[in-house]
């Protein structure tokens, strides 16, 4: 268990290794190895933030500095953080001491009740309820779409204009019951709506798509604004919908690591995404994408006739907007349960 859960010697962007850690935590909830590995991953994230701050404070060389070099350095720092966390700086040990008390008590060997003893309930523990991402993200991904249909090579340009919907996680969770949200989550959702609702309403007048449907998709793709796509230098792209930059896109782009599902298998890759000057431009481009791209013609025809949240989400997935097989379920759940104002 300990060997499979330890990620410090593995590739930083290895999704399978992260999945092994998740499985290790679920299969044996009293195992200290999974807890230690998770704490080391948190420490690796902290160390990566330290490295990023160091890079930001370092003067840039105008001859060598480029978007590609910044992306390489960012990925290098992630791997360095992963490796350095094997020895650690003490943060993981402190977290382990604090979190160890939350683990269920493991029965003593030779106890008469053995596996038949009832599981102890730890006060304060509750099952997590929320819409992944990214993310959980993460995707969160950060995402999520069904496998590409045969003949997609003929649609390469339109395929390039779809979203990745698999950005890194975590996202801000949206519980099935809005009343279960924490105050911080409620404030985040309310701020997200207040900031973007005017743009969604303008796009709704153009497309006929309800504003809350578009806001729900922006929330899924960006983790309620917590994991928007940014350039290597942190510059915002305002790309709330994860729209990729195909050959027909002549505007600015940003490159980032994203998650794709190919025949049900998760893959990490570096992709180019469209960058905008404002959120208003992002909503206008999204409205134009759905209105002018033939792959969404059937969906838009059904929108004109009236669609519920689930129908809209399924239509997007069937048109190939995302590769995550659960994309429609996640989007429909956000639209249906979010406390829209």
SVG drawing of the C-alpha trace seen along z (x, -y; Angstrom):
<svg xmlns="http://www.w3.org/2000/svg" viewBox="-41 -43 60 57">
<polyline fill="none" stroke="black" stroke-width="0.4" points="0.0,0.0 2.7,-2.4 4.7,-1.8 1.7,-2.4 0.5,-5.5 3.9,-7.3 3.9,-9.7 7.1,-11.6 9.2,-9.5 6.7,-9.6 5.9,-12.0 4.2,-15.1 1.5,-15.0 0.8,-11.3 -2.9,-11.0 -2.8,-7.3 -0.6,-7.8 -3.1,-10.2 -5.8,-7.7 -3.8,-5.1 -3.6,-7.4 -7.4,-7.9 -7.9,-4.2 -5.5,-3.7 -7.5,-6.1 -10.8,-4.4 -9.8,-0.8 -8.3,-1.0 -9.4,-4.1 -7.3,-3.2 -4.0,-3.0 -1.5,-5.6 0.3,-5.3 -2.5,-7.0 -2.6,-9.8 1.1,-10.3 1.1,-10.3 -1.7,-12.9 0.1,-15.1 3.2,-15.0 1.2,-16.0 -0.1,-19.0 3.5,-19.9 4.5,-19.5 1.8,-22.0 3.1,-24.4 6.7,-24.1 5.6,-24.6 4.0,-27.9 7.3,-28.9 9.2,-28.1 6.6,-30.1 7.1,-33.1 10.8,-32.8 10.5,-32.7 8.2,-35.7 10.8,-37.7 13.6,-36.8 14.4,-39.3 13.4,-38.0 15.9,-37.7 14.3,-39.3 16.2,-37.0 15.3,-33.7 12.0,-34.5 9.0,-33.2 5.7,-31.6 7.2,-28.2 10.1,-28.6 7.8,-29.7 5.6,-26.7 8.7,-24.4 9.9,-26.1 6.4,-25.7 6.3,-22.0 9.9,-21.6 9.0,-23.3 6.1,-20.9 8.4,-17.9 11.0,-19.5 8.3,-20.1 7.2,-16.5 10.7,-15.1 11.6,-17.5 8.6,-16.6 10.0,-13.1 12.3,-14.6 9.9,-17.4 10.2,-20.6 8.1,-19.5 4.7,-20.6 3.6,-17.1 4.6,-15.8 2.5,-18.5 -0.5,-17.7 -0.2,-14.0 -0.2,-14.6 -3.3,-16.8 -5.2,-14.5 -4.3,-11.2 -6.9,-11.7 -9.6,-11.8 -9.0,-8.3 -11.3,-5.5 -9.8,-3.4 -8.3,-0.1 -9.4,3.0 -6.7,4.7 -5.4,8.0 -7.0,11.0 -10.0,9.1 -13.0,11.4 -15.3,9.2 -12.9,8.8 -14.4,7.6 -17.9,7.9 -17.3,5.0 -19.4,1.9 -17.5,-1.0 -16.9,-3.9 -18.4,-7.2 -16.0,-10.1 -17.8,-13.3 -17.7,-16.1 -17.1,-13.7 -19.6,-13.9 -19.6,-12.6 -18.4,-15.1 -21.1,-16.5 -20.3,-18.5 -19.8,-18.7 -16.3,-17.9 -14.5,-19.5 -11.9,-20.0 -11.0,-19.6 -11.8,-18.1 -11.2,-19.8 -9.9,-19.6 -11.3,-19.0 -11.1,-19.7 -10.8,-19.1 -9.9,-20.5 -12.7,-17.9 -15.1,-15.8 -16.5,-14.7 -17.4,-11.5 -14.9,-9.9 -14.7,-11.5 -17.0,-9.9 -15.6,-8.1 -14.8,-10.5 -13.8,-13.3 -10.7,-13.9 -13.0,-15.6 -14.2,-17.9 -10.7,-18.7 -11.2,-22.4 -14.5,-22.3 -13.0,-19.8 -10.2,-22.2 -12.8,-24.9 -14.3,-22.7 -13.4,-22.9 -11.1,-20.6 -13.2,-20.8 -10.5,-18.9 -8.5,-21.6 -6.8,-20.9 -8.9,-20.6 -10.2,-21.3 -13.3,-23.3 -15.7,-25.1 -18.2,-22.4 -21.9,-22.9 -23.8,-20.6 -27.0,-19.0 -28.9,-20.9 -28.0,-24.7 -28.7,-25.1 -25.7,-22.8 -23.2,-25.2 -20.8,-27.0 -21.0,-30.8 -17.8,-31.1 -19.1,-28.9 -22.4,-30.9 -20.4,-34.2 -18.3,-32.7 -21.3,-31.6 -23.1,-34.9 -20.1,-37.0 -19.6,-34.8 -23.2,-35.4 -23.2,-39.1 -20.0,-39.6 -21.0,-37.5 -24.8,-37.6 -25.0,-40.7 -22.8,-39.1 -24.8,-35.9 -28.0,-37.8 -26.6,-39.6 -25.5,-36.2 -28.9,-34.8 -30.6,-37.4 -28.4,-36.4 -28.6,-32.6 -31.9,-32.0 -30.0,-29.9 -31.1,-30.7 -28.5,-32.8 -28.3,-30.4 -27.4,-27.5 -24.4,-29.5 -23.4,-30.5 -23.7,-26.9 -21.3,-25.8 -18.9,-28.6 -19.0,-27.5 -18.2,-23.9 -15.4,-24.9 -13.8,-27.4 -14.7,-26.1 -16.9,-29.1 -14.0,-31.3 -11.4,-29.7 -9.4,-27.9 -9.7,-30.1 -7.2,-29.5 -4.2,-31.7 -1.0,-32.4 2.3,-31.2 2.9,-34.6 -0.5,-34.6 -2.2,-36.8 -6.0,-36.1 -7.4,-34.7 -11.0,-35.4 -11.7,-32.0 -14.5,-30.8 -15.7,-28.1 -12.4,-26.3 -12.6,-27.0 -9.5,-25.8 -7.7,-27.8 -8.0,-26.0 -6.4,-27.0 -9.3,-29.4 -8.6,-31.4 -6.5,-34.5 -6.5,-36.1 -4.2,-35.6 -3.7,-32.2 -2.5,-30.7 -1.0,-27.3 -1.8,-25.1 -1.9,-21.5 -5.4,-20.0 -7.1,-16.7 -8.8,-14.8 -10.7,-11.5 -9.8,-9.2 -11.9,-6.1 -12.6,-6.5 -8.9,-6.8 -7.6,-10.0 -4.7,-11.8 -2.8,-14.9 -1.6,-17.2 -0.6,-20.8 -3.2,-22.6 -3.7,-26.1 -6.8,-28.0 -8.3,-31.2 -7.6,-34.4 -9.9,-37.3 -9.7,-41.0 -12.7,-40.7 -15.4,-38.4 -17.8,-40.1 -15.7,-39.0 -15.7,-35.4 -19.5,-35.2 -19.8,-36.8 -17.4,-34.2 -19.1,-31.4 -22.5,-32.6 -21.0,-32.8 -19.4,-29.3 -22.7,-27.7 -24.7,-29.7 -22.4,-29.4 -20.8,-26.0 -22.7,-23.3 -22.0,-20.7 -24.3,-22.6 -27.1,-23.2 -29.3,-20.4 -28.8,-21.6 -29.6,-25.2 -32.8,-24.1 -33.9,-22.3 -33.0,-25.3 -35.4,-27.4 -38.2,-24.8 -37.4,-24.9 -35.0,-22.7 -34.5,-21.9 -31.1,-21.8 -30.5,-18.1 -31.5,-18.4 -29.1,-21.2 -26.3,-19.4 -26.9,-16.2 -27.0,-18.1 -23.7,-19.7 -22.0,-16.4 -23.6,-14.7 -22.3,-17.5 -18.7,-16.8 -18.2,-19.9 -16.4,-17.9 -14.7,-14.4 -15.6,-13.6 -18.3,-10.9 -19.9,-12.4 -19.9,-16.0 -23.7,-16.2 -24.5,-14.9 -22.1,-17.4 -23.4,-20.3 -27.1,-19.4 -26.5,-19.1 -25.0,-22.5 -27.7,-24.2 -30.4,-22.4 -29.1,-22.8 -27.1,-26.1 -28.9,-28.9 -29.5,-31.2 -30.4,-34.7"/>
</svg>
